[in-house]
């Protein structure tokens, strides 16, 4: 996930093919992505009806060919915390290390914030074929953020493939497409933005292949802003790219793989 630094965003959507965003990039205590205050709920599990739109994925699993997206739960925190001890990921996500306790608190916050939608990215083959626990199949995360309280159809997208052995194999691309499709179909998103470090040519190239256009360059933060406006044509294309995706209900801790209600 992304973290707010100095009044601007650092890309995360870049650790993916070589990386892109991460849920944990909210890292440093007190410096997480700012909330749009769409809900009055603050305690874990609390919230008002206005928060429901971005939180409807709490019981959702999206199963694709390479990746499966599941909600970010407390069961995923230890592995996520382990990832974020990496100096490379800290650098790519503009993050500072958190204690395990702080990571649990952050997961709770991200789960209940009204302006964020987060999925953990799993390896579909391992997860479905071997019925392994979610945490043993984790490869990254993908996120949507509402960044403009005046336009709730605009979302920033971030993708991180944290496991090096999974980069450059199409996992980041499929996870991004699945999240975009979910945002369009379920959250009413019609515009996507991605902010990526200028040196992260792999991720910039990936987003351009997904029809994003470069719209700005921030020389201070050395990042590129890309945007996609979802026209009717783009919507049809996006849904065609993800028509293989199966949506299921997530049952936390009920089964080793966490799911299986269609």
N, C-alpha and C positions, 0 to 999 in steps of 0.2 A: 504494500500500500504506500501511498504517498505521504510525505511529511511536509509540513509547512515550514519554510525557512526564509527569514528575512522578507516576508511579505510576498513571496513568490513560490511557485511549485517547482520541485525537482522531479524529474521523470522517474518513473518506476517502470513504466511501460517499456523499460529498456533492458531489464535483466533477463528477458524472456528468451529470445533466440540466443541471446547472450544476456538476456534478461530484460525484465521490465517490471515495473512496479511490484509492490508487495504489501500484504496486509500488515506486516510488521514494520514497514518503513515508517510507520507513524511514530516510530521509535522513541526518541528522547522523552522522558517524563515531562508532561506539561507542554509538549510541543507537537502534539498530534494534529492531524488535519482539522481545521476549525469546523464546528458544526453550524448549520444554517438555522438551528433552533426551530425546526419544524414541529417539534414535540416538546412537551414539558417533562416527559419521563427522563429520569436520570439513573435510577437504580437498575441493576441488571434484571431484565424481565419486565420492567415497567415501560409505559409509553401510552400515547393517546392514539386515537383512530387516524390522526394525520400522519402517523409514522408507518402505517400499514403498507403503503405502496412499496417502499424500498425494503421492507422487511418480509415480504411474502415468500422469499426464498428460504426461510428458516426451516421449512419442511420439504424442500425441493431437492431432487437429484436430477441432473441432466447427464445422460450417458451417451457419449459419442464413440467414434471408432478408436481414437487414440486416448482421449481424455474423458474422465468423468468429473463433473463438478458437484461438490457437496457443500453444505453450509459449514462455516468456520465455527467449530465448537471447542469446548474445553479439552476434549480428547486430542485435538490437533496441536494444542499449545506447546507441549514439550518438544515435539519435532520442529515446530516453527521456531521456537526459542533456540534450538540447536543450530538451525540454519543461520539465524541472525547473529551468531557469534563470529561468522565469517567476515573478515575485514573487507573482502571483495564485495560482498552483498551490502555491508554497511556503507561502503563508498558509492556503490551504484544506486542505493536507495536513500542516500543522504541521511543515514540513520545513526543513532547512537545505541550501544547495547543496553538492554533492559535486564533486570533481574527476572527470574522465573515468575515471582509473585507479580511484578509489574506487567509481565506479559499476559498473565491471566486477567488482570484488571483491564488491560487494553483490549483483549478479546471480548470481554463483556461489553465494553464501551462500543466497540465496532459492531457488535451484534445488534445493539439496541439503538444506535444512532439512526435518525430518520432520513438522513441524507446520504447514506452509504449502503451499498449492496455488495456482499463479498462471498466468493466461493473459494474453497480449497480445490486445487487441481490434483486429481489422482490419475495414475496409470490404469487405464481401463482393463488392459489385458491381465495385469497382476490382480487388480481388485475383483474382477468378475470371475476370472479363470481359477484363481487359487483361493478365493474367499478369504483373503487376508484382511486384517484390520486396516481401517482407513490410514492410520498413522504410518503403516508399513508401505503404503502405496503412494504417499504424498510426493509430488514433484514441484509444486508451486502454488500460486494463488492468482486470482483475477478479480478486479474490483471496478465498480462504478461509483462515482461521486457526483452529487448535485452541487455545483459550485456557484450557481446564480439563483438567489431566492426569487428573482423576478421572472425566471424562465426555468420551470421544472421539467422542460422537455430537452434540456441540454445537460449532458453528462460527460465527465472526464473519465476515460477508461485507462486502466493500468493492468499490466500483465507481468508476472514474474515466474520464470522457470528457475527454481533455486538449485535443482540437482543438475550439475554440469553434464552428466551423461545423457540428459534428456534434451539438451539444447541442440538446435539445428536439425531437428527431426520432425518438425511439423506440430509438435505439442502446443507451442505458444500460439501458432496460427489457429488451430482448431479451437483452443480455449477462448481466444479472442472473438472468433466468429460466433461461438455459442453464447458468449456473454452479450455480444451486440444483439443477436437475435432475441435473447431473453429480454433485454432492455426494450427493444422495439415492441415485442408482442405483449409483455406483461407490465412494463413500467411506463409506457407512453413516451419513450425517448425517441426524438426525431433528429437529434444532432449529437455527434460525438466529437470530443477533443482528446488529443493525446499530446503529452509534453515529454520530449525525449532528449537526452544529452546529445550534443552535436557529434561527439565521438562515437556514438552508438549507431553506426551505419547499418548494422544488421537489423536492428529494430525499426529504424526509419524506413528501410527498404520493405520490411514486412508490412508496416502500416500502409505504405503507398500501394502495395499490391492488393490491399483490402480497400482500395479506392479513396484513401485519405489524401488530402492535398495539403502541402506546406503553406501555412498562412502567416507565419511570423518566426523571427529568430531573436532570442534574447541573448545579447552578447555578454551581459553581466553574468548571467547564470549559465551561459554556454549551452542553451537548450533550444530545440526546435519545436514549434507548435504546429500540429497537424489537425485537420478538421474534416469531418464527413457529414454532409447534410443528407438525410435519408429521404430521397425522393421516392415516388411510387416505383420507379424502375429499380432504384437501389434496394428498396424493401423486398421486391420480388427476388432480386439476385441473392440477397442475404438469406432469405427463407429457403431458397433453393440449395444454398450451400450447407444448410443445417437441417434439411428435411429428414436426415437419418437419425437425428437426435431423439432419444426416448426420454420422456419426463416421468419420474417416479416419485413416490413419497419417501422421505427420509425418516428412518426410525433409529434415533440415536441409541447406541449401546444395546440394541435388541439382538442384532446379528453381528458376527465378526466384521462383515463388510458394511454394516450400518443401514442397510436398506433392503427392501425387496417387496414393496407393495406397489403394484402397478395401478 
